[in-house]
Amino acid sequence: MSGFNELVSGIEGAPVTLYASPLACSAAVHIIMLELGTPHAVEFVDIYTQPHVLLSSGAVYKDLNPKDAVPALRLGSGELHTEVGVILQLLGDLSPESCLVPRPGTLARYRVMEWLSYVGSELHKTIGPLFNPAMPEAAKVLHRQKLRRTMSYMEQCLAATPYLTGDAFTAADAYLFVMLGWPLYFKVDLRPYPNLTRYHQHISERPSFLRMKKLIAPALDRMKLPAFPVFGDET
Ligand SMILES: N[C@@H](CCC(=O)N[C@@H](CS)C(=O)NCC(=O)O)C(=O)O
């Protein structure tokens, strides 16, 4: 791991910048950066306009990140990294002592990777299309069915342990925490999910999340977005 931190901070030691949108999957990265105390700047992106623009300057986001999606992490070296599951591992590897991502070469690492992949492919990309008004109702019905199946599976997994991989909070939990908030927009019946409810409420009490809530408040106001969704807060 020698030289890894230097690679990230860059020769000039320029700050790391996270491109994020307050209610998007990028919130998982924001939470982990706050957990780690990684020095960083956040640029909020309005992903609800076309083209997507930076709130701070109005700059067109696609010019900075051709994928035009958040999160993106600009390293001190100037390099841009994308994909939430990979950025989380990169950040975890910068602070291995945090155990937010177990060290490479351990089986525990593969458990966290397994969950990052599951949350990304089975949950994130099942719920995301439900926000698209152009999606046909028949397709939405299938996505909602898949969402209930996925939530039921995770409900069982969280019966025995407080977090996805055991007794310790990891980067995978930050990702799942953010994704689980999204079904609340669709008034999903939460009664079949007492473990997910306990899990979500418990993580919502972490100082990193409470800090993020404060930091995103001005951006939520600017974009006229609702509060960050937490199980039990819905009215
Ligand atoms: N594969 C990407 C997906 C990222 C993604 O879907 N980002 C959404 C927000 S959660 C986004 O930026 N959407 C804006 C758009 O697609 O226009 C990842 O895992 O990071």
The ligand as a Gaussian input file, in Angstrom:
#p B3LYP/6-31G(d) Opt

LIG

0 1
 N      -22.894000       3.045000     -12.117000
 C      -22.908000       4.264000     -11.370000
 C      -24.328000       4.767000     -11.310000
 C      -24.412000       6.103000     -10.655000
 C      -25.817000       6.650000     -10.741000
 O      -26.768000       5.956000     -11.131000
 N      -25.942000       7.927000     -10.353000
 C      -27.203000       8.614000     -10.435000
 C      -27.608000       9.160000      -9.068000
 S      -27.893000       7.854000      -7.908000
 C      -27.059000       9.811000     -11.350000
 O      -26.095000      10.529000     -11.277000
 N      -28.054000      10.014000     -12.202000
 C      -28.081000      11.141000     -13.074000
 C      -28.424000      10.747000     -14.460000
 O      -28.326000       9.542000     -14.770000
 O      -28.774000      11.610000     -15.245000
 C      -22.338000       4.043000      -9.963000
 O      -22.468000       2.918000      -9.441000
 O      -21.751000       4.963000      -9.385000

